[in-house]
Amino acid sequence: MAPGLPAEESKLNYAAHIRYWRRNLKTFLPHHYTGNDSNRMMLALFILSALDILGDLQGALSAEERQGYIDWVYHCQLPEGGFRPSPATDFGPARNDENKVWDPAHVPATFFALLILTILGDDLERVKRRAILAWLRTVQRPDGSFGETVGEGGRVEGGNDSRFGYMATAIRWILRGNIEGPLGRVPDIDVDNFIDCIRKAETYDGGLSESPYHEGHAGFACCAVHALSFLDRLPVDKPDGRLRGITNLPLTLHWLASRQTLTLDDEDSIDTLGDESDSAATCHDAHSFLKLGSYPSSAGEQSFKDQPTSHFELQWVGVNGRPNKIGDTCYSYWACAPLKVLGYLDIVDGKPIRRWLLDRMQHLVGGFGKLPGDHPDIYHSFLGLVVLSIFGETGLQDVDAALCITNRAKRQLESLPWRRKILGLDGVQNSDWAQDGGIASVAGYASISGG
């Protein structure tokens, strides 16, 4: 056997991953997460969705715990709509018109909160749906981009890249589907202006960037593609008069597929081009990035059939976020998920990516690290699990690549009567929206891994 070849097919250690995620759910997180307490809604979503993907959500939660988490999420809902990212900014009875600017509704937190409620089987009846959709308009800037919050003087705070557009359009899709225009008396976001914002961020090489003239980045590309899917503005074969994103689909597909790399860890990033170790059998460095054209033709495969192969030849294929970077667990999601949403996942070979994740990134205690040898963390562990499900990993629940929740949870959301009424799916066209439910009265809240 050629050196470095896997002795047997790589395996996902289900038991270890279940233990890892249950430990995150039931106990205090490591001290490294202290600085992320303000992002507790995000951590809760990753933990609960991971357990659902593993098929362990029912076993991990009692009915009382499930209801406790639902009530905790609603406790983080603001009187004017939207959700805070953690209870840390809750002033309680002391909250007033002067200090509420320090406890604002938060786009990512609202996105995560709605997904958590969906995963836990809540009907979202207590969500202030009308108020949230009206608020979404206020976090959109004149240039079409979205921010995180509304600050003093009505100023939109936060970045203007496609991450916030992705989450804002997802919130909109969850609460009203992809129908456009005013809903009842609630105005819609400016869809065309947002699409124009995405188009301006497309790069010369097919990627999508943070803003015009910046470098293409897989994370921004993924968020842009997902947002376009929520708005039903992905590219189509024949123009239909609607402004759509991704103006050069073949180039973008090539850019996404080119995120595959044989540079897998820090040692690989040392460029040995031209030195004595640079040979067909040993070259495994920064200049040896895998391109789409690297796959041999059928005739080429016959020429070396039954011959020993070099250790680096497509046994493990990493995925990076930008050209000339090493492989990173999270970018296997950021590069492959948009291919799935666009319907072109088959242009990459999932087998060597799977081996790379399971052989190099999977940790003994469960979860995935960012790089080979790294300890697992919640962010990379979650996205590693999601991308394995996208590639059809046996035993994992199938996921919606854009929402990062199981299709079981998505179907639960799509079956809710109030949502079906809005979309006219039961033969009853929504003429005027029912009033939002109020916030449930709760004496306390259930914490997620951290009190």
N, C-alpha and C positions, 0 to 999 in steps of 0.2 A: 504494500500500500504506500502511496506517495506520502511524504511527511506532511503532517498538518491536516490531512483529510479526516473528517469526522468518522469515528469508528462505527457509530450507529446513528440512526435518525434522531435528531434533537427532540426533546420532550419538554412540554410545559409542566412544571411541578405544581399541579393544582392545589394540593394540600398545603404547600408552603405559601402560595399566594393567598389562599383563603385565610390562613393564620395571620399573614402580614396585614391584610385589610381589616380583619376583625380586631386585631391589636390596635390599629389606628382608630377604629371606631370606639372601642370600649375603654381604652386607657389614655393617659396623658401622652401627648406627642413628645418626641425628644426636644431638648432645650433649644435646638437649632430653629425650631418653628416659633419661638417666642416673638420674634419680630414680625411674624405673619398672623398675629392674632386678629389684626384688622381685616384679614382676608379669610375669616373663618367660614363664610358662606361658600367660598370657592373650595376650600379643603373639604367641607362637608359634601359638596356635590361630587368631587372626585372619589371620595371614600364610598359613598352610597351607590354611585353608578358602577364603580368597580365591582362591588359585591353583587350587584344585579347582573352584570356581564358574566360573572363567574357562576351565576345561578344560585347564589347563597344568600340572597337578601332575605327571603322568608325565614331561613334557618338562623340568620344572624340577629333578627329583630323580633321581639315579642310584639303583640298588638299594642300593648301599653307604650313600649318604646317608640314604635312607629308613630303613634299619635303624639307622643311627647316631642318628637322631632318636627312634626307638622306644626304643632303649636309654637315651637321655638322659631320656625321660619316666619310664621304670622306675627310673632312678637317683634320681628325686625321690619315689619311693614310700617311705613310712615303714614300719619293721618292724611296727608295730601296725596298719597299714592307713591309707588316705588318702594324699594327695599334698601336698607342699610347693609353694609357688608359684614357687620358684627354688632353685638349689643354694646360695644365699647363707647359708641357715640350717643347712646340713648340718655337724654337728660331726664327722662321720666316726667313727673308732674312739673318740673322746673322748665320744661321746653316752652319757648315762646317765640313770637315773631322776630325778636332780635337775635336770639342765639340759634335758631333753627338752621341758619346758614352753615353752622358747624356740624349739622346732622342731616346732610342732604340725601335725597334719593340718588342711587348710584347705578349706572348702567350695567356694569358687570355683575354686581350683587343682585340686581333684579333678574337678570338672565339666569344666574345660578339658582336663585330662590324658586323661580318658576319651574326649572328642571327638577329640583329636589322634590317639590310638591307633586310633580308629575310622576316621578319614579316611585314615590310613596303611595300613589293611588288616590291622591286628594282630587276633589272635583273642581278646585280653584274658584269655588263660589265666594269665598271670603276675599279673594283678590280684588283690589280696586281697579278693575280692568279699564273702565272709562278714564279714570284719572291717569293711569300709566300711559295710555295711548296719547292723551293730550300732552303729557309731560315729554314724551319722546320728541315731539315737534320742537320743544324748547332746548333740547340738547343737540339739535342739528344746526350747524353754522351756515352762514350765507353761501359758503363755497360748496356745500353739500355734505361735508364731513360731519362726523359725530364726535362728541366729547364724552367725558365720564359723568360729570355733574354740572349743575347750574350753581355758580358762586354768587358773590356779592354783585349787586347791580345787574343781575341777569346774565353775567358773563359766563360763557361755556368754558369749563375748566377741563384739563386733561389733554391727552394726545389727539391728533387728528388723523391717525392712520386707520387702516381697514379693520383692526381688531374691534374698535368700538362700533364701527358700522356693521360688522358681523353680529355683534351681540344686540345692537339696537334693532336690526332687521329680524333677528331671531325672536326677540320679544314681540315685535309686531306680528310675526307669523303665528306664534303661539296664541296670541290673543284675538287675531282677526283673520288669519290665513293670508293669502296673497292677493286678495281683492284690493283694488286701488280706488282712491277717492275718499271723500268724507264718509264716515260711518255714523249714522244718526247725526248728532250735532258735533261730533269729534272730527277735526280735520286730520288728514293723512300727512305723513312726512312727504318731503319733496323727493320722490323716487328718481325722477330724471336727473335732478341735480346731483344726487348721490352716485348714480351710474356714471355721470360725467366725471365725477371725482375719481372713481376707480379707473376709468379709461385714461385719465391724465397720469396715473401712477404706473401705467404699463411701461416696461423698459424696452430698450432696443433689442434685447436678446430674448424676449418672451416672458421674462419674469414680471412680478409686480412688486412695487416698492412702497416705502412708507409715505412718500410724497413725490411729486414730479422731479425727475432728474436724479433721484437717489438710486442706490444699488438694489437690484431685485433680491427678494428674501422669501424663502418658502413659507414662513409664518404669515406674512402679509398676503402672499398669493393665495394661500389656503383660505384665509378669512374673507378675501374678496370673492373667491369662487363660491363659498358657502353663502355669503350675503346675496349674491346674484341668484342662487338657487331659491332662497327664501322669497325673493321678489319676482320669481319667474322671469328673470332677465338674462339667463345664460344664453350663449350664442346658439343660433338655429341655422339650418341649412339654407333656408330661403328667407330673405328680409320680410318682416311683417309690419314694418312701420313703427315698431317700438324700439327705443334706444336700448341697446344691449351691451354688456361688457365682454371683455376678451376679444379684441378686434382682430387678433391673428392667432386663432386656436392652434394650428399646427406648431407654430413657434413656441407657444406656451406649453404645449404638451411635450415638446422636445426639451424645453428648459426644466420642467418638472422631472422628466425621466432622467435627465442628466445630473440630478442630485444624487444618484447612486454613485458610490465611490468605494474603491478598495483601500482607501486610507482610513483605517479603523480606530487608531488610537494615537497618543502623543508620539510614540516612537516612530510610527509610520510617517509622521509629518516632517521628519528630517529628510531633506531632499538629497539623494545620492546619485542624481543624474550624472552619468559619465564616469563615476568612480569604478573601482575594480569589482565591487559587488553588484553592479548594475548589469544583470544578465537576465535572460528569459526565464530562468528558474528562481531568481532571487529578487527581482525588482518588485518592490511592494511599497513604494514611497509616494511623495506628494505629486509626482508627475504621472502617476499611473492611474489616473481617475478613469473609472468605467464610463464609457460613452455608449449610446444606443447602438452605434455601429460596431461595438466590440463583439457583439454576438455573432458567432460564425454562421455561415450559410450551411445548408444541409450537406453540400459537397465538401465544405471545409470540415464538418464534423466527421465525415467518413475518413478524411485523410489522417486523423489522429485517433480514430476509434481503437480501443484496446491498448493505447499507448499511455504510459504514466503521465499524469498532469502535474503542473507546478502547484504549489500549495495555495497560491493566491487566485487561481483561475475560477472565479465565480463560485467558490465554496461558501464564502462569507461576503456579503455585499452590504456595506453600510449606506446610510443616507445622510447627506449634509444639508445645511440650510442655504449655503451660498457657495459659489465656485471656490475651490482651493481651501476648503475647510475639511476637518476630519468628521467621521461619522458620529452621530449623536442620536440617542434613542428617540427623543421627541420629534426629530425631523423625519423619522420614518412615518409619523402621522402627518406632519405638516406638508410633506411632499406627496404621500400616497392618498390621503383622504380627498384632496381635490381631484385627483385622477378618478377615484371612485365616483364622486359626484358628477363629474363630466362624462362618465361612462367609458373611460379609457384605462381602467386599472390593468387591463391585460397587456399594456405595452411595457410593463415591468414584470420581471420574474419574481414572484413572492417567495420562492423556496430559499434562495440564498439570503434574502433579507430576514426571513424567519429564522434561519440558522444563526445569523449574526445576533439577532435579539436573544435567542434562547441559549446560545453557546457563549456569547461574549458579554451580554448585558444582564441576563437573568441572574439574580443573586441567590445564594444558598438559603437565606432566610425568607425568600419570597420578594416580589417586587423587581424593579429594574433600576439600574443606575444610569447616569447620564453617559458615562464612558466606561470602557472595560475596566473592571476592578473597583469602580465607585460603589459606595454604599447606596442602597435603594432610597429613593425619595418619592413622595406622593405624586408629584407632577409627572416625572418620567415613568413611574410605575403605572400610572393611569393611562397615559398615552401609548405606552408599549402594549398594554393589554388591549386597548381599542384597536390598534393597527393589526394585531394578530386576529382579532375578530373580523376586521374588514377583509382579511385574506382567507377567512373561513376556517379558523382554527377549530378542530374537533372539540366539542365539549363546552365551548364558549357560546353564550347567547349572541345572536346576530344583532348588530348595532346600526343605527342611523349615523352615517359618517359625519354629517354636518352638525347634528345636535349632540353627539357623543353620549347618547343614551340608548338603551336597548329598543329594538323595534316593538317589543311588547309594551314598553312604557309609552312610546309614540302612539301606538294604536289606542291605548287608554286615553291619551289626550284627544285624539281625533274623534273619539266616540262620545265626548261630553256633549250633552244636549244643547247647552247654551252656545257652544262653538258651531255645532251642526246647524243651528238656527241662523247664525250669522252668515254662514256660507250657503244657506238655502238647500242643504242636503236632505232635508226631510220634507221637501215640497212646501215649506213655509219660509217665505222671504222675510228677513229681518227688516222691519220698517223703522223701529225706534228701539234703541237699546234699553234693556232693563237696567234699573239702577244697580250700582255696585253694592255688594255686601259690605258690612262694616267689619271692623277688626274684632276678632274674638277677644272676650275678656279673659285674660289669663293672669294668675297670681305670680307666675314665674315662668321660666323657660328652661327647656332641656338643652344642655350644652352638647357640643360635638367635640369629643376628645380634648377637653381642656378647661371645663368648669366655667 
